[in-house]
Amino acid sequence: MAFIRRTRKPGGIPLRLRPLLAYRPWVHFALFACLNAWLSWAPSGLALKYLVFTVTFLPLLLLAAWGQPRAAGRPLWEKDSFAPSPWVWAVLLGLGVFLRFYKLTSLPVWPVTDEGRDSFLAMHLNRQWHWNLFFNSNHVSAGYYWLLALFFRLFPPSLFSLWLFPVLASLAAWGLGYWACRRFFPKTLSFLWAGAFGLGFWPLYLSHFNTVQVLSLLWECACFGLASFCLLPAKGRPSRPRWAVTGMALGMGFYFYIPSWLPVWAVLTGALLLRVGSPRSAGHRPGLLLSLLLPMALPCLPLVAAWAALPPDRYFSRVSAFQDGMTPYQYLATLGSNVTGLFWGTHPDLDYFAYRPLWGGFFDPIAGALCFLGLIELFKWRRHIVARWFVIALLAVYLPLLLAGNLELFRLAGAMPLLLFAEALGALVFLNSLKGRAAGTWVLALTAALSAGLGAYHLAVAYPAFWEKNPGLWDQYAKQRECYDAYYGVLEPLSRSRGPGFILTEFSIPLDQDPRDQNLLVASYPFDAQANPGIGVQKAQWAALFIKGPDLPFLRRRFPGIQWRELGRDLSRQSPEYPYYMAVLPVDGATGPLLERWASANLFLQEILYRNLCPASAGFRQDINGLLLENYGLFKGDPFLETHFWRVLAVNSGLSGQYKVAANALQLGLERGYPTADAYFFLGKALVRAGDREGARDAFTMAGRLDPALKPPPDFLRLLGETASPSPGG
C-alpha cells in the first residue's frame, strides 16, 4: 500500500504510466479520429469492433477524462480566442446555404413513406381547413401540419416544395441557434457552434427530410434563446413580460412532436423554476411563477381536452420495449444504436431505415473526435453549472429511449444542439493545444474543411449511391421503388409532352394500410388535374390508373388494346399479395365522362383515407361508414367503382369489428361489381369471424377456383375444421 501511495497522485494514475497516458488534446484527437474511422468504415465483423472499442477506445476516453488536473480559472467556453472576420462568416453562410439547396429534389432520391403521408395530410388540410389538434393515427400535434399546409398555399405541393420546407426550417434553426448560443457564450464558441450546425452532416441530413423533428429543433433553439432573458443576470427587477413570452413559447412547443419536445421542456422549465427559487428572485417569486406557468399552461389545455376525446393510441404499444416478442438482444441492440448511431453507425441486425446514417454515424470521425474532446473538457469542469446542465439535458433526451423497442434516430434531434456544443468546445480545446495562434487557426480551419468534406460526401455521394446499389432494400428502408419508377419513368415525362392528367391511386391500396403511394400524389400534384384546383378537370389529357392484379382481367376487357405496366409487388404487402399495375388511358370523347367520374370517386376516397389516417374521435369508423353511404351515388352503377366502394366499406367495418356488415358489403360488391379471387378470400375471412362457417367454406372455395394459389390461413382452417368435426359424445 505504501508503494501505491508513493507512486500515485490524487488523479489515481501511477506515476510510471502518466507520461504515456497524459492527456494531450491534439494526440487524443488524432487517436479518436483514427479509431472513429475504423469503427465506422472497417469491413471487419461486429465482434472485432466491440473488442477494439472495449480495449482501446473506451479506456483511452476514460483515462483522458479521469487524468485531468483539477479545474482552475475560467473554463474555455467563457473565453474569446479569436473573432472571425466578415469574409469567414460569408464563406460559412454561403456553404451552409449551398449544401442545403444542392440538388434539392434529386439528392433525397424519393420521399420516404412518412413524408408522403404527412404531406398528403397537409394537402388535404389546405383544401378543407379545420382546427383539429391531432393528426395521424399516432396522434401527432397539429402545429407541424398547420404550418406545412400554410406553406403549401405559398408553394403548391411538389417535390420541390416538399423538401424546401425543411431546408427553410433548418436555416431558421441555424440562425436562432446561433442567437441562443451567443446569448450564453462568447463569440468564439458561438461561431464554432454555428460552423458545426451549418456544415455538419447531422443538421444537413435532417434538413433533407420533411418531418416534424425539423420544426421541433427550430422551436428548441428559439426557446433556449428566450430562456436566456430569464436565466441570465439582469439589472433591476426581472421582466415579467419576458417570462410570460418564454412560458408561452415553452407551452406552444407541445403543438409539435410531444415525445421530442417533452425532455427539452422539462430541462428548460426546471432551470427556470430553480431561477425563481434563487436568492436573486426573492420578493418577485409569486409574480414570476404566475408569469411563467399561466402562459405555459394555457396553450396546453386545448391539447389535453382534445386528447381525451381521441381513440386509444396504439403508437406507444407498437414502439414500446415491453411489446410481445421483444428479446433482450433486440432491446440492447436498439438501445446501443441510439449511441453508436451518432458516431459509428447502427447495429447491423437493425436492418431498416430508422432515419439512420448510411455511411458511418451522424458525426464523421473528425467531428466525433472533437465531440469527445469537448466531453472530456466538460468532465474536467464537472462542478460548473454549464457542465451539470449539459449532463442533465442529455440524460433527459436519452431517458425516454430506454422505453423504446424500435430505432428511430431522429428522436435524438433534441440532443443535436447539445452535442454540437460539445463539438464546438472540443474544437476550442484542440485550437488551444496547438502552438502558435496563427498556425493553430489554419490547422483548425483545415480540420473543419476535411470534416465538412466528409459530411458532404456522406450526403451527396454515399446516401444516393445506397439507393442505386440496393434496389431490393427500398421497401424496408421506407421508400417505394414502384412509385419512383412510375413517376420518373412515365408520369413526369408524360406531363411534359401531353400536359395534365388524372392520377388515380386510391383503387389499389386497402384502407387499413399505410398510404404508401401518397408521395406519388405529392410529386404529381403540379400536373394532377383532379387534385390541383388550379388546373381543372376539363384540361386533363390522360389518366394514370393504378390497380392490383385481381382487377386486371375486368379492365383489360373494358379497355382493350391498353398496355398495362407491371410496377412490382402490391404496395400494401398484404396477403394475398398481387402485382401492382399502372396503365395510361386517353381522356377523349369516348372515355372522358367515364374517367372524370372515376377521378371524382378517387378524390372522395382520398377524403376517406384522410379520415382513416386522422381519427378525430372514438367513433370515427362509424362516421366513415356514414360518409361512404351518403356518397354512394358517386359509385353507383359502374362495376369498377361498385367493386371498390363496397370493398372500402367492408374494410372499414371489419376494422371496427362489424364482421357481418363487412361480409354483406363484400357480397354486394360481388353482385354489383365483378368477381375477384381476393374478394371471395376476404369474404371467407369475414364470414368466419361473423360465425357463418358454411358460407365461409363456399367463399374460400370460390376464391380457390379463381386463383388456385389462394388457401385459407391456418387459423381459419383450424376454425373450419372444428366446425366439421363431430362434437364429443355424439
Summary of the structure (lengths in Angstrom):
residues: 730
radius of gyration: 29.8
end to end distance: 86.8
largest distance: 102.9
contacts: 2410
relative contact order: 0.08
helix: 67%
strand: 5%
